[in-house]
């Protein structure tokens, strides 16, 4: 209590601001987690359609071969979905390689603020202060350099968006593969382990218990 009373008004404002930032981050992480869970549930539903005929036909009587079949089929689906974003990523890398080859610049600095994609964003300088031995931001930033298109950075304006689209698309395909795989294991446990539990005989009770 004594240390809190000795805090200046600026320190108290910084503490309140930090608490608000942490609460905001906590809320954002919670909503993002719910969104990811919802997307994965929707992606996992495709595993039901993949294995519907197999389950109805009862082609497998054990859990392991059923899972093996489901994973193999899931890999084929992943290959069909991921080949387009993979080609986009490979095409972007080939474009950058050709640029370096013809320009002779093997250190292109794709994200540089002078000759790269960073020129599209302003350069900011954040004011800082010392708070309990830590350096933290205590105000709005000043613009050191404004955003601008630069002719020398034309290659990065093509390469970065193309790679971003390809990588995000590929990550979505990977997430869908993981969601379907988890669903396959869940389906297998629900079918075969439940069946084994139902087939187990109940513990016999003697008709004439021992006195």
C-alpha positions in Angstrom: 0.0 0.0 0.0 2.8 2.4 0.8 4.5 1.8 -2.5 1.2 2.4 -4.4 0.6 5.7 -2.5 4.1 6.9 -3.6 3.2 6.3 -7.3 3.0 9.4 -9.5 -0.1 10.2 -11.6 1.7 9.1 -14.7 2.6 5.7 -13.1 -1.0 5.1 -12.2 -2.1 6.0 -15.7 0.4 3.6 -17.1 -0.7 0.8 -14.8 -4.3 1.3 -15.9 -3.4 1.4 -19.5 -1.4 -1.8 -19.2 -4.3 -3.5 -17.4 -6.6 -2.4 -20.2 -4.2 -3.7 -22.9 -3.9 -7.1 -21.1 -7.7 -7.4 -20.8 -8.1 -6.5 -24.5 -5.5 -9.1 -25.5 -7.2 -11.7 -23.4 -10.6 -11.0 -25.1 -9.0 -11.0 -28.6 -7.3 -14.4 -27.9 -10.5 -15.8 -26.6 -12.5 -14.8 -29.7 -9.7 -16.0 -32.0 -9.7 -19.4 -30.2 -13.5 -19.7 -30.7 -13.2 -18.8 -34.3 -10.4 -21.4 -34.9 -12.4 -24.0 -33.1 -15.5 -23.3 -35.2 -13.5 -23.4 -38.4 -11.9 -26.7 -37.5 -15.3 -28.2 -36.6 -16.5 -27.2 -40.1 -13.4 -28.6 -41.7 -13.6 -31.8 -39.8 -17.1 -32.5 -41.0 -15.6 -33.4 -44.4 -14.2 -36.6 -42.7 -17.8 -37.8 -42.1 -18.5 -37.6 -45.8 -15.3 -39.3 -46.7 -15.9 -42.3 -44.4 -19.7 -42.5 -44.6 -19.8 -45.3 -47.1 -17.0 -47.3 -45.3 -18.9 -47.1 -42.0 -22.2 -48.1 -43.5 -20.6 -51.0 -45.4 -18.7 -52.2 -42.3 -15.6 -53.0 -44.3 -13.3 -52.9 -41.2 -13.8 -54.7 -38.0 -10.9 -53.2 -36.1 -9.9 -49.6 -35.2 -6.3 -49.6 -36.6 -7.0 -50.5 -40.2 -10.0 -48.1 -40.2 -7.8 -45.2 -39.1 -5.1 -46.2 -41.5 -7.6 -46.1 -44.4 -9.0 -42.8 -43.2 -5.6 -41.1 -42.9 -4.6 -42.4 -46.4 -7.7 -41.0 -47.9 -7.2 -37.7 -45.9 -3.7 -37.4 -47.4 -5.1 -37.6 -50.9 -7.6 -34.9 -50.1 -4.8 -32.7 -48.7 -2.8 -33.2 -51.8 -5.7 -32.1 -54.0 -6.4 -29.1 -51.9 -2.8 -28.0 -51.2 -1.2 -28.3 -54.7 -2.6 -25.0 -55.9 -1.2 -22.9 -53.0 2.0 -24.9 -53.2 2.3 -23.9 -56.9 1.6 -20.3 -56.0 4.4 -20.3 -53.4 6.8 -22.0 -55.8 5.9 -19.6 -58.5 6.6 -16.6 -56.2 10.0 -18.0 -55.3 10.8 -18.6 -59.0 9.8 -15.0 -59.8 12.2 -13.7 -57.1 15.0 -16.0 -58.3 14.5 -14.7 -61.9 14.6 -11.1 -60.6 17.8 -11.7 -58.8 19.3 -13.5 -61.8 18.5 -10.7 -64.4 19.1 -7.8 -62.0 22.3 -9.2 -60.5 21.0 -8.2 -57.1 21.3 -11.3 -54.8 20.4 -9.3 -51.7 17.1 -7.8 -52.8 15.9 -6.8 -49.3 12.3 -7.8 -49.9 10.9 -6.1 -46.7 13.3 -3.1 -46.8 11.7 0.3 -46.2 13.9 1.8 -48.9 13.9 -0.8 -51.7 11.3 -3.3 -50.6 7.7 -3.9 -49.5 8.3 -1.9 -46.3 8.1 1.3 -48.3 4.3 0.9 -48.4 4.2 1.5 -44.6 5.1 4.6 -42.7 8.1 4.5 -40.4 7.1 5.3 -36.8 9.1 6.4 -33.8 7.4 5.5 -30.5 8.0 7.6 -27.4 9.1 5.5 -24.4 9.6 5.9 -20.7 11.1 3.9 -17.9 8.6 2.2 -15.6 9.9 0.0 -12.8 13.1 -0.7 -14.7 11.2 -1.5 -17.9 11.1 0.6 -21.1 7.5 0.9 -22.3 5.6 3.1 -24.8 3.9 6.1 -23.3 2.3 7.9 -26.2 1.4 8.1 -29.8 4.2 7.7 -32.4 5.7 10.3 -34.6 5.9 9.6 -38.3 9.6 9.6 -39.4 8.9 8.5 -43.0 5.6 8.5 -44.9 4.5 5.5 -47.0 5.3 5.8 -50.7 5.5 3.7 -53.8 9.1 3.3 -55.0 10.1 2.1 -58.5 13.0 0.1 -57.1 10.7 -2.0 -55.0 8.3 -3.1 -57.8 9.4 -6.8 -57.5 8.5 -6.9 -53.8 5.0 -5.5 -54.5 4.4 -8.7 -56.6 6.4 -11.2 -54.5 5.1 -10.4 -51.0 1.3 -10.5 -51.8 1.7 -13.7 -53.9 3.6 -15.4 -51.2 1.2 -14.2 -48.5 -1.8 -15.6 -50.4 0.0 -18.9 -51.1 1.2 -19.4 -47.5 -2.2 -18.5 -45.9 -4.0 -20.8 -48.3 -1.5 -23.6 -47.6 -1.9 -23.1 -43.8 -5.7 -23.3 -44.1 -5.3 -26.6 -46.0 -2.9 -27.9 -43.4 -5.4 -26.9 -40.6 -8.1 -28.7 -42.5 -6.0 -31.8 -42.7 -5.3 -31.8 -39.0 -9.0 -31.3 -38.2 -10.0 -34.2 -40.5 -7.3 -36.4 -38.9 -8.6 -35.7 -35.4 -12.1 -36.4 -36.5 -11.1 -39.7 -38.1 -9.6 -40.8 -34.7 -12.7 -39.7 -32.9 -15.0 -41.6 -35.3 -12.9 -44.7 -34.9 -13.0 -44.5 -31.1 -16.8 -44.0 -31.2 -17.4 -47.0 -33.4 -14.9 -49.7 -32.3 -14.2 -48.9 -28.6 -17.9 -48.5 -27.9 -18.5 -51.8 -29.6 -15.9 -53.5 -27.5 -17.4 -52.1 -24.3 -20.9 -53.3 -25.4 -19.6 -56.8 -26.2 -17.9 -57.3 -22.8 -20.0 -59.5 -20.5 -21.1 -58.2 -17.3 -19.4 -59.5 -14.1 -21.2 -62.7 -13.1 -22.7 -62.7 -9.6 -23.0 -66.1 -7.8 -26.5 -67.3 -7.3 -25.5 -68.6 -3.8 -23.1 -66.1 -2.3 -20.6 -67.5 0.1 -21.5 -66.9 3.8 
